[in-house]
C-alpha cells in the first residue's frame, strides 16, 4: 500500500510542470499513530502535500509558528524522527473530467477498479463555495422516484437535503434509489463512501452496475481500513469532481455516506495532533468542517452556465436522537431533512419517512405542478391519521367518521410504502395520488393496496399511456388529462 501510494504521488508530482523553485526543508520532531510533527519548513500552506525522506507523503493540516502538524496519507507509511521533509508546493487535488464517469477512485485520484485514469485536469479538493451573485433560486425538481419523498419532502436541483436516521433504517437505500432514478435524466451522480466497510461499498457498486447506473455515476471511496486523512478528504474530493461538471453547465447529484464517520475521522486527526477538544471531544471548528463542504452545493446562474450541484448528506443518529451535536450542526446547514424512523421501519413502512420531522425548505418551489396539485393535503391527512391512531389503541368505540379517517389513513400509508429499488415516474405518482384523492381506493382492503395500485398502473399504461407520458414530459396535469385518467380508471 505504501509503495503504491508513493509511486502514484511521485508520478503526479513529476508530471506537474512548473517553473523551477527552491524547496525548503523541515525536520520530523515527533511521529506516531499516523501523525507527524514537523519543525522548520518555511512557506508551507494549509493542505499542502509534503514529501518525507523515506518517500512517504503527508498533508499539512495544522500550521504553527515554526512547523506544521502532518497527517499521513497511508497508515503503512514509515517515517522516523529526524528525517527531512520538503514541501511540494501543491495542495491535495483530485482528477476531474468525463473520463471519471463509470469509475471507482479514492480521494487522491487512484483508480480502485483497475487500470489508469486518463485525465489532464485537476481540481484542489478544498475550493471556495460560489458567492451569492453567482447563484439563482432553486426552480427545477430532482425526482427520487419515491412517492412519499417527492410528494411530502420534494428536493430541487441545487438543494442540500439531509437524510438522517438510526443505523439500518434505509438511509443508503433511499440515496441509491435516488441515483437509480436519474437514469436518462442527464444528471451526473457521485456516491461518496466515507469509512464504510469495503464489502458494503462493493455491494453498492454492484447495485449501480446491475441497474446500468454506473453509465452516469462516479464512486469515491475511503473505506474503514483507510487512514483518517483519506476519510477526511473523501467528501471534499467528491465535491470537487462534481463542481467540474457543474461549472460546465451540467446537473450533478452528490451523496455523502456518511458525514457522521467523516466527523469522527476529523476528530481522530485533531486529537492526535493535540488540538484542544470541545464538546464530545470534537475540535472547535467541527461546524466549519461540514459548512464549507455543503455550501459548495449550488444552483448557478445562467451567466455561470446554469449548472447545479445537489447534495444528499447522510447522518447516522443513535436511539433517534436528532438533537445530538453533529446532527444539529448539519440540520442547521442544510435546506431540510428526511428523517427515517426506526419504529416505522420495523413496522414495514419503507421508506420509513417521519412526515412530522421531515421537511424541505426549498423543494415545494421546485415541485412539479402535477405533484403539487395532488399532494397538497397529504401531510395533514397523515398527521391526523397518526394522531388518531394513538387514541384508537385504547380500544374505545369509534364513531363512523373516525373509523373512516383511520381506514383512509391506513390505505394512504400503504400507498406511500414502496419496495426496495421500486421507482415510480412522475406520471405514475400523480395518477396514484389523483385516484386516491377521488376515492378510487376507498373500498380496497389496506393489505391489498400494493396489488391494487399495480393493477391500476398497468391499466393506465395499457389504455392511456399518452396521458402518463404527457405528465412526465411537461410536469403538468391539466383538467382534461385528469378526466382522461379518472375515466380510464373507472372503466
N, C-alpha and C positions, 0 to 999 in steps of 0.2 A: 504494500500500500504506500509506504513512504517513498519507495523508488519510483512508483508510477506518478505520484504527485510531484516529486521533484523534477522528473523528466518532462511532465506536462507543463509545469510552470516555467521551466527553463526554455522550452520551445516557444511559449507565448512571449516571454521577455526578449528572446533573441530575434523573434520576427518583428519586434516593435522597433521601427526606425525613428530615431530622434537625433538631434544634434549632440555631439559629444559633451558629456558633463563630467564633473569631478565628483566622485562619490565620497560621502563622509561615512566614517565607520564609528560603531559603538561597541560596547563590550557587555556580555551577559554577566550580570551580577548575581542573579538568583533564578533558578528554574525548578519546576516541579508541577505535576498534575496538569500538564498541557499548557502551562503559562510560564512566561519568562519575563524577567525584569531587566531592561537594558539601560546602561548609563552612557552618556555621551550622545552620539548620533544627532548632531545639529541639523536643522532643516527638515526634520521629519514632519509628517502631516497625519491627520486622523484617517484611519482606514488604509494607510499605505502598506503595500506588500514589502516585507523585509526578508532578506536572504541571509541565512546563517552560514557559518563557515563549513558546516557539515553538508550543505546543500539543501537543508530543510527550509521551508517558508513559513512565515507567520504574518499576522496582521496587527498593526499598531492601533489599539483602541483606547489606550489610557495614556494621555500625554502629560508629562511632568516637566518641571523646570530644567532638569538635567537628565533626560532619558525618556523612556516610554514603557508602558505595560503591553506585552505582546501575547496574543493567543496563537497557539499552533494550529495549522490547518489540517493536521493529521495527528491522531493520538499516538501513532507509532514513530513519530519523528524523534531523533536523538540529538539533543542539544546539551552541552556541558557548560558549567560556569567558567568564565574566562575566554570563551570563544568569541570571535569577532562577528559583528552584524553590520550589514550595509543596507542602505535604502535603495529601492529600485526606481523611485520617482514615479511610481504608478500606484493608484488606488485599486482596490479589488474591482474587477469588471467581469462582464459576462457576455458571451457572443449573442448577437441578435440577428434576426433575418428570417426569410421564408424557409431557409434550409432547416430550421429547427422544428418545423411542423411535422408531427408524427414521431418525434424523437423523445428519448428519455435522457436527461442530463442532471448533473449535480450542480450546486450553486456557483461553482467556478468554471463551469462550461465543459467538463469532461463528459463524454458520452458514456452512459451506463448500459446502453443496449447494443454495444459492439460497433466497430467502425469508427470513422472520424467524422467530425462536423466541419464542413467546408464553408466557413463564413469569414468575411473580411471586416465586418463592423462589430465594434464592442461598445457597450454602454457601461458606465460605472454603476455599481449596484445601489449606491446612495445617490439619489437625484432630487432636485428641488421639485416640489409639487407645483402644478400650473397655478398661476395667480388668478385673481378674481376676474380680471378683464378678459382672460383667455377662455373663460367658461361660459356656458349657456345653461338655461334651465333644462332639467331632465324632462323629455317630452315623448320618448319612444319606449314602448313596453319591451321587456325582456321576459318572455313567457317561459315558465318552468315546465309546463305540461301537467302540473299537479293542480287539480281543480280547487283544493282548499287554499292553496297559496295564491294562485292567480286571481281568485275571487275575493279573498279576505285580506291578504297582505301582498298586493302586487308589487313587482320590482320593475324599475325603469332602467334603461341603459345609461350607465354612468353613476348609478346609485351604489351605496355601501350598505348592504343588508346583512346583519349578523344572524348566524344560525347558532343557537345556544340550547344546551340541554345536558342532562346527565349522560354518563357513559352508556353505550348500547341503546340509544333511543332513536337511531336512524338519521343522525346528522350527516354523515358521509353519504348515505344513500340518497338523501334529498339533494345534496350538491351534485352527485353523479347523475341523477335523473335530470337535473337542470342542464348539465353538459350534454347528455344524450339528446335532449330536446332541441338543441341548437343545430341539429343536422339540417343541411340545405338552407340555413338562415344567414349565411355569410358572416359568421362570427367565429373568431379565434378563441379557443378555450385553453386555459393554462391551469393545471392541477398542481398545487404545491404541497408536497408531503413533508411535514416537519416532525421529526422524532418518532415517526411511525415504525412499526416492525416491518422488516423487509418483506415478509410474507404478505402483510396487509397491502403494501404498495404494489406488490406483484399481482395480487388479486384485482386491485383497481385497474391496473394497466390491462390485464386480460379482459376485464369487463368492457373497457373502452375499445379494445381491438375487436372483440367479438361483435360489438354493435356498430363497427365502422366509424366510431367517433375519433379514432386516432388520426383520421384524414384531416381533421381540423383542430387537433389538440396537441399540447406540449405538456410533458410531465417534468417537473423539477423536484428532485427527491434528495432529502438529507435524512437518512434513517436513524434509528435509535443507536446504532453502532458507530455512527459518525461522530466526529468531535463536536463539542458545543459550539465552536466557531462556525462550522458549516451549517449547523441547525440555525444559528443566529442569522447567517447570511441568506438562507434559502428564500424567505418571503420577499426580501429586497431584490434578489436576483430575478424571481418570477415576475415581480412588478416591473423591473427594468425591461424584461423581454416584452411584456405587454405594452409598455409605453412606446416601444419601437413601432408596433402595429398601430397603436392609437394615433401616433403622430403622422402616420401615413394614411390617415382617414378611415381606418377600419374599426369595427366594433370588437371589443375584447372582454372576455369574462375570466377573472382570476379567482380561484378557490384556495384559501389558505387553511390547510387542515393539519394541525390546528394551532391557534395563537396561544393557547394555554401552555403547550410544550415549548413554544418559542420564548415565552416569558421565563419559563423555568431554565432554559438554556442560557438566557441572558443573565439570570440571577446566579447561575453556576459560575459563569465567567467573571461576573462582578465580585463575587465573594472570593474567588481565587486570586483576583487582582487586589484584594484587601480594600475594596471600596466600602464606605460606611453603609451598613444595612439599614433599611427602614421598615415599614410595615410588612409583616410576613417575610422578613429578610430580603425583600426586593430592594434594589437601589432606588435612589430618589428620582431618577429620570425614567422610571418604568412607563409612565404615561406617554412620554415623548417617544418611547420605543415604538409604540403602535400608532400614535397620532401621525408621525411623519411618514409612516407606511400607508395608512388608509387615506390620508389627504391626497395621495397621488392618484386615487381613483377620480375620474373627472369625465364631464361631458363637454368636449371642446367646442368652441365657437366655430362658425363657418370660416372665419379668417384663419383659423389654425387647422383647417382640414375637416372639422366636424367629426373626428373620431371619438370613441367613448371607451372607457375602461371601467367595467363593473366589478366590484369586489364583493365576494361572499366569504368573509372571515368566519371561522368556526371556533367556538369556545366551549370547553367542557366544564360543567358545574359539578358540585358534589352535593348530593342529597337535595337537589333542586334549589340550592341557594344562589339566586342570581344577584344577591346584594354583596357577594364576596368582592375582594379587591380587584382582581383582574376583570371579572365580568362587568362590574360597574364602570371601570375605566373604558372598556371597549364599547359598552352600550352608549356612553356619553359621546363617543367619537362617531358612531355610525348613524345612518339615517333611518334606523328602525331595526327590529329584531323579530326572528321567527323562533318562538320558544317551544321546544319539543318536551312534552311532559311524560315522565316515566309511567305514571298511572294510566294515562290514555294508551300508551304503547302496549302495556301489559294486558289491557282490556281489548286489544285487537284493533284499535283505531289507529291506522297508519296512512299517511304520516301523522304523528301524534301532536298536531299543532294545537296549542292552547290559545284559543282566539281572544281570551281576555288579556293575556300578557304579550301577545304578538301584535306588532304594529308596523306600518310602513308610512314614513313621514313624507314620502315623495311619490310613491307608486300610483296613487289614485289619479294624480295629474297626468300620468303616462298610461293609465289603464285604457284598453280599447273600449270604445263606446258600447260595443255589443256586450262586453262583460260587465261594464259599469251599470248598464241598464237592468240586467237580470240579477245582480248580486248586491244591490243597494241595501236590502233589508236582511241579508243573511246573518250578519254579525249580531243584530238584535234578536233575531229568531233563535240563534244558537245560545245566546246568553240567557234568554227567558227559559229555554228548554232545560239548560243545565241547572239553573236556579230552582226550577220547579221539580226537577228530577231528585234533588236533595230532599225536598219535603215529602215526595212520594215514597221514599224509603221507610217512612214511619208506618206505612200500611193503612193509613186512614182512607175513608171513602172519598173518591174523587168525583167531582161533578163532570158532566159530559164535555164542557168546554175545556177543562183542564186536561181530561183524558185525550181529547183531540189534539191539544197542543203537544202533549208528551209523545203521542204516536207520530205526529208530523216531525217533531224534533229528532226522533229516533231514525226516521226514514232519511232525513237530511244528513244526519251523522253518517249513516251507512253510505249515502250517495257520495259524501266527501272522502270516503275511505278508498284508497287505491292500493293495488298490489305493487310489489317491487318492480321497478322499471316498466310499469304500465303507464303510458302517457297519452294525454288527450290533446287534440288540436283545438284551436280557438273556437271553430265552428261546433265541435262536439261538446265542449264545455258550455257554450252559450245555449245550445239546444237542450241539454240535460237540465240546466237551471231554469230555462224557459218553460219546459214541460212540468217541472216540479212546481214552479210558481203558479201555473194554471191548473194545478190539482191533478195532473196526469198520473201521479204515483200514489194518490190518496187511498186507493183500495189495495195497494200492494203490501204484503207482509214484509216488515223490515228485514227479515232474514233473506228474502228473495230479491232485495233491491239490486244487487250486483247483476244477477241473471237478467232481471227485467230491464236494467239500464243497457246491458249489452245487446239485448234483443231490440230495444228501441233504437240504438245507434245503427245496428245492422239494417233495420227497416229504412232509416233515413238515407243511409249510404246507397241503398238499392233503389229507392224510389225518387229521391230528390238530392242527388249528390251535388248538383249545381248550386243549391242554396247553401250547403255547408262550405263549398269552395268559395262562394262569394263573401261569406263572413270571414274566412281565413285570409282572403285577398285584400279586403277593404277595412276590416275591423269594425264594420257597421252591421246592424241588424234592423233594417227598416221594417215598417209595418207589413208590407207585402211579403217580405221574407218570413216574418213571424207567422203570418197567417198560413203560408205555404207549409211551414214546418208543423204547425198545430193540426192542420187539415190532414197532412200525411200521417201524423201520429194517431189521429182518431180513426182513420180509415181501416 
